[in-house]
Amino acid sequence: MGNILKKISEIFVPKETDFYKLMEEHADICLKGAETFGEFIVSNEKKEKDFKDRVDIKEYRKKMGEMEDEGNKRRFEISVKLRETFVTPMDRNDILEITNATDEILKYMDTSVKEIILYEVDSTEGMKEISEFLYRSLRELRGAIYSLRKKQYEDVIKHATEAKKYEDYIETTYRKDLKKFFNDKDLMKDVGYAFKLREVYRHLSNTADRCDAAGKVLVDLAVKMM
């Protein structure tokens, strides 16, 4: 009789889902993705004459793709659990919005890797600087997400606001480098390469915009929950 009641209970009273844990794990994946992205940028410095001979970047492309897939699976898992769960620790739309916002950053980094390889563009000092800023921004976003469980909403705002600042730093590097490129007479002899370089930088700038957007989502949530 006890086993029957237990089975009935499992059907009508589903196990409680730890959404904080799922969001934290997704944030960990995104931060690891930013670390992998930075390693890729460093490995893509101009060392060999032939771009296609750079073995490391092929491995990083695979790794980055795997990180993006892992993040997407976790995002989908959260979406499914939200549909199956009656009670959530915060508004289900907020949980989904946070996960989608951080997942977008991971997707943009993955696409940046693919673009760099497709266009055969060498990493620049500016790209290394931007990749470091992206890592720091995601580290702050992760800190904000981890603060949600403890209901430390002031810390959420502090981390998220700090994460948003890096968008300005990246935009400064973006504009500074573009000006430098288009004033470089040697570089402008190969206009096609110069425009490929600009396209990569534009995508990195858009990635920074996603960091800013994710920070705003977290700040707005924290203010609402206080």
C-alpha positions as CSV (number, residue, x, y, z in Angstrom):
1,M,0.0,0.0,0.0
2,G,2.9,2.3,0.9
3,N,4.5,1.8,-2.5
4,I,1.3,2.5,-4.3
5,L,0.8,5.8,-2.4
6,K,4.4,6.7,-3.1
7,K,3.9,6.2,-6.9
8,I,0.7,8.2,-6.9
9,S,2.5,11.0,-5.0
10,E,5.3,11.0,-7.6
11,I,2.8,11.4,-10.4
12,F,0.8,14.2,-8.8
13,V,3.5,15.9,-6.8
14,P,6.6,16.2,-9.0
15,K,10.0,16.5,-7.4
16,E,11.1,20.1,-6.6
17,T,13.5,21.4,-9.2
18,D,16.5,23.4,-8.0
19,F,16.3,26.2,-10.5
20,Y,19.1,28.1,-8.7
21,K,21.4,25.2,-9.3
22,L,20.4,24.9,-13.0
23,M,21.1,28.7,-13.5
24,E,24.4,28.4,-11.7
25,E,25.5,25.5,-13.8
26,H,24.5,27.4,-17.0
27,A,26.5,30.4,-15.8
28,D,29.5,28.1,-15.1
29,I,29.3,26.8,-18.7
30,C,29.2,30.4,-20.1
31,L,32.2,31.4,-18.0
32,K,34.1,28.4,-19.2
33,G,33.1,29.3,-22.7
34,A,34.6,32.8,-22.2
35,E,37.8,31.2,-20.9
36,T,38.0,28.9,-24.0
37,F,37.3,31.9,-26.3
38,G,40.2,33.8,-24.7
39,E,42.5,30.8,-25.2
40,F,41.5,30.6,-28.8
41,I,42.2,34.3,-29.4
42,V,45.7,33.9,-28.0
43,S,46.4,30.7,-30.0
44,N,45.4,32.5,-33.2
45,E,48.3,35.0,-33.2
46,K,50.2,35.1,-36.5
47,K,52.8,32.4,-36.1
48,E,52.7,30.3,-39.2
49,K,52.5,31.7,-42.8
50,D,49.5,29.5,-43.7
51,F,46.4,30.1,-41.5
52,K,45.2,26.6,-42.2
53,D,48.3,25.1,-40.5
54,R,47.3,26.4,-37.1
55,V,46.3,23.1,-35.5
56,D,45.3,24.7,-32.1
57,I,42.6,26.8,-33.5
58,K,40.8,23.8,-35.0
59,E,40.8,22.2,-31.6
60,Y,39.5,25.4,-30.0
61,R,36.7,25.7,-32.6
62,K,35.6,22.2,-31.7
63,K,35.8,23.0,-28.0
64,M,33.9,26.2,-28.4
65,G,31.2,24.4,-30.3
66,E,30.9,21.8,-27.6
67,M,30.5,24.6,-24.9
68,E,27.8,26.3,-27.0
69,D,26.0,22.9,-27.4
70,E,26.3,22.2,-23.6
71,G,24.9,25.7,-22.8
72,N,22.0,25.3,-25.2
73,K,21.1,21.9,-23.7
74,R,21.1,23.3,-20.2
75,R,19.0,26.3,-21.4
76,F,16.5,23.8,-23.0
77,E,16.4,21.7,-19.8
78,I,15.5,24.8,-17.8
79,S,12.8,25.6,-20.3
80,V,11.3,22.1,-20.0
81,K,11.5,22.1,-16.2
82,L,9.7,25.4,-16.0
83,R,6.8,24.0,-18.0
84,E,6.6,21.0,-15.7
85,T,6.9,22.9,-12.4
86,F,4.1,24.6,-10.5
87,V,6.1,26.5,-8.0
88,T,9.3,28.4,-8.9
89,P,11.6,30.5,-6.6
90,M,11.0,33.5,-8.8
91,D,8.9,34.4,-11.8
92,R,9.4,31.7,-14.5
93,N,9.8,34.4,-17.1
94,D,12.7,36.0,-15.2
95,I,14.4,32.6,-14.9
96,L,14.0,32.1,-18.7
97,E,15.1,35.6,-19.5
98,I,18.3,35.3,-17.4
99,T,19.2,32.0,-19.0
100,N,18.5,33.2,-22.5
101,A,20.5,36.4,-22.0
102,T,23.6,34.7,-20.8
103,D,23.3,32.0,-23.4
104,E,23.2,34.6,-26.2
105,I,26.7,35.7,-25.1
106,L,28.0,32.1,-25.4
107,K,26.4,31.9,-28.9
108,Y,28.0,35.1,-30.0
109,M,31.5,34.0,-28.8
110,D,31.0,30.7,-30.7
111,T,30.0,32.6,-33.9
112,S,33.0,34.9,-33.5
113,V,35.3,31.9,-33.5
114,K,33.7,30.6,-36.7
115,E,33.9,34.0,-38.3
116,I,37.6,34.4,-37.5
117,I,38.4,31.0,-38.9
118,L,36.2,31.6,-42.0
119,Y,37.8,34.9,-42.8
120,E,41.3,33.7,-41.8
121,V,41.8,36.8,-39.6
122,D,44.8,36.9,-37.3
123,S,44.2,37.9,-33.6
124,T,45.2,41.4,-32.7
125,E,46.1,42.9,-29.3
126,G,42.7,44.6,-29.3
127,M,41.0,41.2,-29.7
128,K,43.0,39.8,-26.8
129,E,41.9,42.8,-24.7
130,I,38.3,42.3,-25.7
131,S,38.3,38.6,-24.9
132,E,39.7,39.4,-21.4
133,F,36.9,42.0,-20.9
134,L,34.3,39.4,-22.0
135,Y,35.7,36.9,-19.5
136,R,35.6,39.5,-16.7
137,S,32.0,40.5,-17.6
138,L,30.8,36.9,-17.6
139,R,32.6,36.3,-14.3
140,E,30.6,39.2,-12.8
141,L,27.4,37.9,-14.3
142,R,28.1,34.5,-12.8
143,G,28.6,36.2,-9.4
144,A,25.3,37.9,-9.8
145,I,23.5,34.6,-10.6
146,Y,25.1,32.9,-7.6
147,S,23.9,35.7,-5.3
148,L,20.3,35.0,-6.3
149,R,20.1,31.8,-4.2
150,K,21.1,33.7,-1.0
151,K,18.7,36.5,-1.9
152,Q,21.6,38.9,-1.7
153,Y,20.0,41.3,-4.2
154,E,22.4,44.2,-3.4
155,D,25.3,41.9,-4.5
156,V,23.3,40.9,-7.6
157,I,23.1,44.6,-8.5
158,K,26.8,45.2,-7.7
159,H,28.0,42.2,-9.9
160,A,25.6,42.9,-12.7
161,T,26.4,46.6,-12.8
162,E,30.1,45.8,-12.9
163,A,29.5,43.3,-15.8
164,K,27.7,46.1,-17.8
165,K,30.8,48.4,-17.5
166,Y,32.8,46.1,-19.7
167,E,30.6,46.9,-22.6
168,D,32.0,50.4,-22.5
169,Y,35.5,49.2,-22.3
170,I,35.0,46.9,-25.3
171,E,33.4,49.7,-27.3
172,T,36.4,51.9,-26.6
173,T,38.8,49.2,-27.8
174,Y,36.6,48.6,-30.8
175,R,36.6,52.2,-32.0
176,K,40.2,52.8,-31.2
177,D,41.3,49.8,-33.2
178,L,39.1,50.5,-36.2
179,K,40.5,54.0,-36.4
180,K,44.0,52.5,-36.3
181,F,43.2,50.0,-39.0
182,F,41.8,52.5,-41.5
183,N,44.8,54.8,-40.9
184,D,47.2,51.9,-41.6
185,K,48.3,52.4,-45.2
186,D,49.9,48.9,-45.4
187,L,46.7,47.2,-44.1
188,M,44.5,49.2,-46.4
189,K,46.4,47.9,-49.4
190,D,44.4,44.7,-48.8
191,V,40.9,46.3,-48.5
192,G,39.2,42.8,-48.4
193,Y,41.2,41.8,-45.3
194,A,40.5,45.1,-43.7
195,F,36.8,44.7,-44.1
196,K,36.9,41.1,-42.8
197,L,38.8,42.5,-39.7
198,R,36.1,45.1,-39.3
199,E,33.4,42.5,-39.5
200,V,35.0,40.4,-36.7
201,Y,35.3,43.5,-34.5
202,R,31.7,44.3,-35.2
203,H,30.7,40.9,-34.0
204,L,32.8,41.2,-30.9
205,S,31.1,44.6,-30.2
206,N,27.7,42.9,-30.5
207,T,28.8,40.2,-28.0
208,A,29.6,43.0,-25.6
209,D,26.1,44.4,-26.1
210,R,24.7,41.0,-25.0
211,C,26.8,41.2,-21.8
212,D,25.2,44.6,-21.2
213,A,21.7,43.2,-21.8
214,A,22.3,40.3,-19.5
215,G,23.4,42.7,-16.8
216,K,20.3,44.8,-17.2
217,V,18.1,41.7,-16.8
218,L,19.7,40.9,-13.5
219,V,19.6,44.4,-12.2
220,D,15.9,44.7,-13.0
221,L,15.2,41.4,-11.4
222,A,17.1,42.3,-8.2
223,V,15.3,45.7,-7.9
224,K,12.0,43.9,-8.3
225,M,12.8,41.3,-5.7
226,M,14.1,43.8,-3.0
